[in-house]
Amino acid sequence: MSSLADKRLLLGISGGIAAYKSADLVRRLKDRGAQVRVVMSAGAREFVQPLTFQALSGNPVHTDLLDPAAEAAMGHIELAKWAELILIAPASAQVMAKLACGMADDLLTTLCLASEAPVALAPAMNQAMWRHPATAVNAQTLRERGVQLWGPAAGSQACGDVGPGRMLEPADLAQQAESLLSGSSDCLRGKSVVITAGPTREALDPVRYLSNHSSGKMGFALAEAAQRAGAQVTLIAGPVNLATPAQVKRVDVVDARDMRAAAERAADLCDIFIGAAAVADFRPATMAEQKIKKREGCDESAIALVKNPDIVAGIAARSQRRPFTVGFAAETQQVEHYAQDKLQRKNLDMIIANDVSSTNSGFNSDRNAVTVIDRHSSTHLPQALKADLARQLIEIIAAKAQP
C-alpha cells in the first residue's frame, strides 16, 4: 500500500503555464490513495479552470479568502488544520516572495501561515527570474524556515529560454510527497556526519583553473537527508551555487588541499564520513603568479601536474578515530568493476557508484541512479530524484554503520 493512502494533501496552484501539469499531479496523488484538496490563486485560474481540478480531486476547489459561505465557519482555518502536507505546484516567483515575507493577502498564502503542516514548493518560472538575486534570497529564507523546495529542473521553457526554472514532473513530485509523508526516519539520531560535496578548483594562474562538472547536488541532498534523519551534519562544499540545507553546518573550500584540511578536522569527531565530492585527481605543479599569455608562433603548451591527496582514502586509513567511511565512484565505463577496485584499494566500508556518462542523470542533473557496494553485497537503486535517492542511501548507510 502506498504511504500516501488516506493522507490529506492540500495542493496549491499559483499562476504560470506549468499549472496545466498540476492536473496530472492531482491524478497521480489520487492514484496513490491521497485525499487531495486544491487551492487556486487568481493567476492560476487564468491558465486552468477550477472545474478541471474539482473533477479530478472529487472535492470543491477553493479560490477565495473571503468566501462568505466558507468563512461563516472559519473555513480557511479548518482547511489549514486539515492538511498533512501543503504542496504548491507550480510555485511562482511571486508566491515565493510572499511566503518569504510572511504575507497573507490571499487564501493560499494565508493557509501556509495558518497551518502547522510541512510546506513544499515546486518552483516554476523563467530561468532569469529563478537566477535573480531576489529569488535566491527568498529561496534561502524559505529553506531556513524548513520549507522544502522540490526543484526546479532545467531545460527548455515555454518562453523559448533554456535553463533552470521548469517545474518537476508530476510523477517526481508525487514521489517526493510520498517520501516526505512516509515518516522521517531517525536512523541517525545522535550521530555526527561529515559530507564532502561539489568539485574542487585547482588554480593554473590567477584567472584559470582545472575542475570538473560536479554540481554538488547529490552531496547536498545527502546532507539534507542526514539532517532529517537526526544527524548533526557538517557539509564541506567546493565551489557550487547551492543553498545550504536547514540546520546543516557548511564549510566552503576551493581546492583539494583546502578540502582535505577541512575534512581531517571535521572527521576527528564524526561517526560517518561520506566523500561525495568530485575532487580533482591532479593539480598544476606550480601556479603562475600572473595570467599565462599566449605566445606568437607557439601553438602548444605543456602543464606539469602533480597528484592531489586522496581525501576519502586518508580518512579510511586512520588507525584512531576512524569513522564509517563511504566513498563515491563517478565512472564512465565498467562502473561496478572500478568501484569494487576503489572499495578495496582505499579500504572503504562502502562505495556508491554511478555512471556519469548518462545524459539524464549524474553530474548537473536532478536525478541519479547508483549501485551501493560494500564488502559483502551490492544493491542497485534505480534512477530517481537525488533527494529521494539520498533518503534511501542514508537509510542504507545508517543500517550498515551500526556497531
C-alpha positions as CSV (number, residue, x, y, z in Angstrom):
1,M,0.0,0.0,0.0
2,S,1.2,3.5,-0.9
3,S,2.3,5.6,2.1
4,L,0.0,8.3,0.6
5,A,-3.1,6.2,1.3
6,D,-5.6,8.4,3.1
7,K,-3.0,11.2,3.6
8,R,-4.6,14.7,3.4
9,L,-2.7,16.8,0.9
10,L,-3.5,20.4,0.1
11,L,-2.3,21.3,-3.4
12,G,-1.8,25.0,-4.0
13,I,-1.6,26.2,-7.6
14,S,-0.2,29.6,-8.4
15,G,-0.1,31.4,-11.7
16,G,2.1,30.1,-14.5
17,I,2.0,28.0,-17.6
18,A,3.1,24.9,-15.6
19,A,-0.4,24.9,-14.0
20,Y,-1.5,22.6,-16.7
21,K,0.8,19.9,-15.2
22,S,-1.0,20.2,-11.9
23,A,-4.0,18.3,-13.3
24,D,-1.7,15.3,-13.9
25,L,-0.2,15.7,-10.4
26,V,-3.7,15.5,-8.8
27,R,-4.4,12.3,-10.7
28,R,-1.1,10.8,-9.6
29,L,-1.6,11.7,-6.0
30,K,-5.1,10.3,-6.1
31,D,-3.8,7.1,-7.7
32,R,-1.5,6.7,-4.7
33,G,-4.5,7.0,-2.3
34,A,-4.2,10.6,-1.2
35,Q,-7.1,12.8,-0.3
36,V,-6.5,16.0,-2.3
37,R,-8.0,19.4,-1.9
38,V,-7.0,22.2,-4.3
39,V,-6.5,25.9,-3.7
40,M,-6.0,28.1,-6.8
41,S,-4.7,31.6,-6.9
42,A,-6.3,34.2,-9.2
43,G,-3.4,33.9,-11.6
44,A,-3.7,30.1,-11.8
45,R,-7.4,30.4,-12.8
46,E,-6.2,32.4,-15.9
47,F,-4.5,29.2,-17.1
48,V,-6.7,26.3,-16.0
49,Q,-10.3,26.3,-14.9
50,P,-11.2,25.2,-11.3
51,L,-13.7,22.7,-12.7
52,T,-10.8,20.6,-14.0
53,F,-9.4,20.1,-10.5
54,Q,-12.8,19.6,-9.0
55,A,-13.5,16.7,-11.4
56,L,-10.0,15.2,-10.8
57,S,-9.9,15.6,-7.0
58,G,-13.5,14.9,-6.2
59,N,-13.6,17.9,-4.0
60,P,-14.7,21.6,-4.4
61,V,-11.8,23.9,-5.4
62,H,-11.0,26.7,-3.0
63,T,-10.3,30.1,-4.5
64,D,-11.3,33.0,-2.3
65,L,-10.1,34.0,1.2
66,L,-13.2,36.0,1.9
67,D,-15.8,33.4,0.8
68,P,-18.9,34.2,2.9
69,A,-20.2,30.7,2.9
70,A,-16.9,29.1,4.0
71,E,-15.9,31.8,6.4
72,A,-19.1,31.6,8.4
73,A,-17.3,28.6,9.9
74,M,-13.7,29.9,9.6
75,G,-13.2,27.8,6.6
76,H,-9.6,28.8,5.8
77,I,-8.6,27.8,9.4
78,E,-10.3,24.4,9.1
79,L,-8.6,23.8,5.8
80,A,-5.2,24.7,7.3
81,K,-5.8,22.2,10.1
82,W,-7.0,19.5,7.7
83,A,-3.8,19.4,5.6
84,E,-1.0,17.0,6.5
85,L,1.1,18.5,3.7
86,I,0.8,21.7,1.7
87,L,2.4,21.4,-1.7
88,I,2.4,24.4,-4.1
89,A,3.0,23.3,-7.6
90,P,3.7,25.4,-9.6
91,A,5.2,27.9,-7.1
92,S,5.7,31.2,-8.9
93,A,8.4,33.8,-8.0
94,Q,5.6,35.9,-6.6
95,V,4.2,33.3,-4.2
96,M,7.8,32.5,-3.1
97,A,8.3,36.2,-2.4
98,K,5.1,36.5,-0.5
99,L,5.8,33.5,1.7
100,A,9.4,34.7,2.4
101,C,7.9,38.0,3.6
102,G,5.2,36.3,5.6
103,M,2.4,37.9,3.6
104,A,-1.2,36.6,3.8
105,D,-3.2,38.5,1.2
106,D,-4.9,35.6,-0.5
107,L,-6.2,32.2,0.5
108,L,-3.1,30.2,-0.5
109,T,-0.6,32.3,1.4
110,T,-2.9,32.6,4.4
111,L,-3.2,28.8,4.6
112,C,0.6,28.5,4.6
113,L,0.8,30.8,7.6
114,A,-2.1,29.2,9.4
115,S,-1.1,25.6,9.0
116,E,1.4,23.6,11.1
117,A,1.8,21.1,8.3
118,P,5.0,20.8,6.3
119,V,5.1,23.1,3.2
120,A,6.8,22.1,0.0
121,L,7.2,24.3,-3.1
122,A,7.8,23.2,-6.7
123,P,9.3,26.4,-8.3
124,A,8.3,27.2,-11.9
125,M,9.4,30.4,-13.6
126,N,11.6,31.9,-16.3
127,Q,15.3,31.0,-15.9
128,A,16.3,34.6,-15.4
129,M,13.7,35.0,-12.7
130,W,15.0,31.9,-10.9
131,R,18.6,33.2,-11.1
132,H,17.7,36.7,-9.9
133,P,19.3,37.6,-6.6
134,A,15.9,38.4,-5.0
135,T,14.6,34.9,-5.8
136,A,17.8,33.3,-4.5
137,V,17.4,35.2,-1.2
138,N,13.8,34.2,-0.9
139,A,14.6,30.6,-1.6
140,Q,17.3,30.6,1.0
141,T,14.9,32.2,3.6
142,L,12.3,29.6,2.9
143,R,14.7,26.8,3.3
144,E,16.0,28.1,6.6
145,R,12.4,28.1,7.8
146,G,12.0,24.5,6.9
147,V,10.1,24.9,3.7
148,Q,11.2,22.3,1.1
149,L,12.0,23.3,-2.4
150,W,11.5,20.4,-4.9
151,G,13.3,21.6,-8.0
152,P,13.3,23.4,-10.2
153,A,14.6,21.3,-13.1
154,A,16.5,22.7,-16.0
155,G,15.6,22.5,-19.7
156,S,13.6,24.3,-22.4
157,Q,10.9,26.7,-21.3
158,A,7.6,27.8,-22.8
159,C,9.1,31.3,-23.5
160,G,11.9,29.8,-25.6
161,D,14.6,30.2,-23.0
162,V,16.7,27.2,-21.8
163,G,17.9,26.9,-18.2
164,P,16.7,26.2,-14.6
165,G,13.1,27.1,-13.8
166,R,11.0,24.1,-15.0
167,M,8.6,22.6,-12.6
168,L,9.5,19.0,-11.7
169,E,7.4,16.4,-13.5
170,P,4.2,15.3,-11.7
171,A,5.5,11.7,-11.2
172,D,8.6,13.1,-9.4
173,L,6.5,15.4,-7.2
174,A,4.2,12.6,-6.2
175,Q,7.2,10.5,-5.3
176,Q,8.6,13.4,-3.2
177,A,5.3,13.8,-1.4
178,E,5.2,10.0,-0.7
179,S,8.7,10.1,0.7
180,L,8.0,13.0,2.9
181,L,4.8,11.6,4.3
182,S,6.1,8.1,4.8
183,G,7.6,9.4,8.1
184,S,11.0,10.8,8.5
185,S,13.4,8.2,9.9
186,D,15.5,9.0,12.9
187,C,18.1,6.3,12.0
188,L,21.0,8.8,12.6
189,R,19.7,10.3,15.8
190,G,22.7,11.3,17.9
191,K,25.2,10.7,15.2
192,S,27.7,13.1,13.6
193,V,28.1,13.0,9.9
194,V,30.6,14.8,7.6
195,I,29.9,15.0,3.9
196,T,32.0,16.5,1.1
197,A,30.3,17.8,-2.0
198,G,30.9,19.5,-5.3
199,P,34.0,19.9,-7.3
200,T,37.4,21.4,-6.4
201,R,39.2,24.0,-8.4
202,E,42.9,23.7,-8.9
203,A,44.4,27.1,-10.0
204,L,46.6,27.4,-13.1
205,D,47.1,31.1,-12.8
206,P,45.1,34.0,-11.1
207,V,42.2,33.5,-13.6
208,R,42.2,29.9,-14.8
209,Y,41.7,26.6,-13.0
210,L,41.3,22.8,-13.6
211,S,37.9,21.4,-12.4
212,N,35.0,19.1,-13.4
213,H,31.3,19.2,-14.0
214,S,30.1,18.2,-10.5
215,S,27.2,20.4,-9.3
216,G,27.2,19.2,-5.7
217,K,23.5,18.3,-5.8
218,M,24.0,14.7,-4.6
219,G,26.1,15.7,-1.7
220,F,23.8,18.5,-0.7
221,A,20.8,16.1,-0.9
222,L,22.7,13.6,1.3
223,A,23.3,16.4,3.8
224,E,19.7,17.3,4.0
225,A,18.6,13.7,4.3
226,A,21.1,13.0,7.0
227,Q,19.9,16.1,9.0
228,R,16.3,15.0,8.7
229,A,17.4,11.5,9.9
230,G,18.6,13.2,13.1
231,A,22.3,13.6,12.5
232,Q,24.5,16.6,13.3
233,V,25.8,17.3,9.8
234,T,28.9,19.2,8.6
235,L,28.9,19.8,4.8
236,I,32.3,20.6,3.3
237,A,31.5,22.2,-0.1
238,G,33.6,23.0,-3.1
239,P,32.6,25.9,-5.4
240,V,28.9,25.4,-6.0
241,N,25.8,27.5,-6.5
242,L,23.5,25.7,-4.0
243,A,21.7,26.9,-0.8
244,T,22.8,25.3,2.5
245,P,20.2,22.8,3.8
246,A,18.5,23.9,7.0
247,Q,20.4,23.2,10.3
248,V,23.5,22.0,8.4
249,K,26.9,23.4,9.2
250,R,28.6,24.4,5.9
251,V,32.3,24.8,5.4
252,D,33.3,26.3,2.0
253,V,36.6,25.4,0.3
254,V,38.1,25.8,-3.1
255,D,40.9,23.3,-3.9
256,A,41.7,19.7,-2.9
257,R,44.2,20.7,-0.2
258,D,41.6,23.0,1.4
259,M,39.0,20.2,1.3
260,R,41.4,17.7,2.9
261,A,42.3,20.0,5.7
262,A,38.7,20.7,6.5
263,A,37.8,17.0,6.2
264,E,40.6,16.0,8.6
265,R,39.4,18.5,11.2
266,A,35.8,17.6,10.9
267,A,36.4,13.8,10.8
268,D,38.1,13.9,14.3
269,L,34.7,13.9,15.9
270,C,32.4,12.3,13.4
271,D,30.8,8.8,13.2
272,I,30.2,8.7,9.5
273,F,32.2,10.3,6.7
274,I,30.7,10.4,3.2
275,G,33.1,11.6,0.4
276,A,30.6,12.7,-2.3
277,A,32.8,15.4,-3.7
278,A,34.4,15.1,-7.1
279,V,37.9,16.0,-6.0
280,A,40.4,16.8,-8.8
281,D,42.9,14.0,-9.1
282,F,45.7,16.3,-10.2
283,R,46.7,20.0,-9.7
284,P,49.3,22.1,-11.5
285,A,52.8,21.6,-10.1
286,T,53.1,25.4,-9.9
287,M,50.6,28.2,-10.1
288,A,51.7,31.1,-12.3
289,E,51.7,34.4,-10.4
290,Q,50.4,36.2,-13.5
291,K,47.9,35.3,-16.2
292,I,49.5,32.9,-18.7
293,K,49.8,34.7,-22.0
294,K,49.7,33.2,-25.5
295,R,53.0,33.4,-27.4
296,E,53.2,34.2,-31.1
297,G,54.2,31.1,-33.1
298,C,53.6,28.8,-30.2
299,D,50.5,26.5,-30.8
300,E,51.1,24.1,-27.9
301,S,51.8,24.4,-24.2
302,A,52.6,21.8,-21.6
303,I,51.5,22.0,-18.0
304,A,53.1,19.8,-15.3
305,L,50.7,18.2,-13.0
306,V,51.1,16.6,-9.5
307,K,48.7,14.2,-7.7
308,N,46.3,15.6,-5.2
309,P,45.7,14.0,-1.8
310,D,43.1,11.2,-1.8
311,I,40.8,12.6,0.9
312,V,38.5,9.7,1.5
313,A,41.3,7.2,1.4
314,G,43.1,9.2,4.1
315,I,40.1,9.2,6.3
316,A,39.7,5.4,5.8
317,A,43.3,4.8,6.6
318,R,43.1,6.2,10.1
319,S,44.1,3.9,13.0
320,Q,42.4,6.1,15.6
321,R,39.1,8.0,15.4
322,R,38.2,6.3,12.2
323,P,34.6,6.9,11.1
324,F,32.5,4.6,9.0
325,T,33.8,5.8,5.6
326,V,31.8,5.9,2.4
327,G,33.2,6.9,-1.0
328,F,31.7,7.7,-4.4
329,A,32.8,6.3,-7.8
330,A,31.8,8.5,-10.7
331,E,32.7,6.4,-13.7
332,T,32.0,6.4,-17.5
333,Q,32.6,2.7,-18.2
334,Q,32.9,-0.6,-16.3
335,V,31.3,1.2,-13.4
336,E,31.0,-1.7,-10.9
337,H,34.4,-3.1,-11.7
338,Y,36.2,0.2,-11.0
339,A,34.0,0.8,-7.9
340,Q,34.9,-2.6,-6.4
341,D,38.6,-1.8,-7.0
342,K,38.3,1.6,-5.2
343,L,36.5,-0.1,-2.3
344,Q,39.3,-2.5,-1.7
345,R,42.2,-0.2,-2.6
346,K,41.1,2.7,-0.4
347,N,39.9,0.4,2.5
348,L,36.4,1.9,2.4
349,D,33.4,0.5,4.2
350,M,31.0,1.3,1.4
351,I,31.2,2.9,-2.1
352,I,28.3,4.4,-4.2
353,A,28.9,4.0,-7.9
354,N,27.2,5.9,-10.7
355,D,27.6,6.3,-14.4
356,V,28.2,10.0,-15.1
357,S,28.3,9.5,-18.9
358,S,24.5,9.2,-18.9
359,T,22.8,12.3,-20.3
360,N,19.7,12.2,-17.9
361,S,21.4,11.5,-14.6
362,G,24.6,12.1,-12.7
363,F,26.5,15.4,-13.0
364,N,24.4,18.6,-13.1
365,S,21.2,16.5,-13.2
366,D,18.4,16.4,-10.6
367,R,18.3,12.7,-11.0
368,N,20.7,9.8,-10.4
369,A,20.9,6.0,-10.4
370,V,23.5,4.3,-8.2
371,T,24.8,1.0,-7.1
372,V,25.7,0.6,-3.4
373,I,28.6,-1.8,-2.8
374,D,30.1,-3.0,0.4
375,R,32.4,-5.9,1.2
376,H,29.6,-8.4,1.3
377,S,26.8,-7.1,-1.0
378,S,25.8,-5.0,-3.9
379,T,22.4,-3.1,-4.2
380,H,21.2,-1.2,-7.3
381,L,19.0,1.8,-6.7
382,P,17.2,2.8,-10.0
383,Q,17.0,6.3,-11.3
384,A,15.2,8.7,-9.0
385,L,15.4,12.3,-7.9
386,K,18.6,12.9,-6.0
387,A,16.6,14.0,-2.9
388,D,14.7,10.7,-2.9
389,L,17.8,8.7,-3.6
390,A,19.6,10.5,-0.8
391,R,16.9,9.4,1.7
392,Q,17.4,5.7,0.6
393,L,21.2,6.0,0.8
394,I,21.1,7.5,4.3
395,E,18.9,4.6,5.5
396,I,21.3,2.1,4.0
397,I,24.4,3.8,5.4
398,A,22.8,4.1,8.8
399,A,22.0,0.4,8.9
400,K,25.5,-0.7,7.8
401,A,27.3,1.7,10.1
402,Q,25.6,0.3,13.2
403,P,28.3,-1.2,15.6
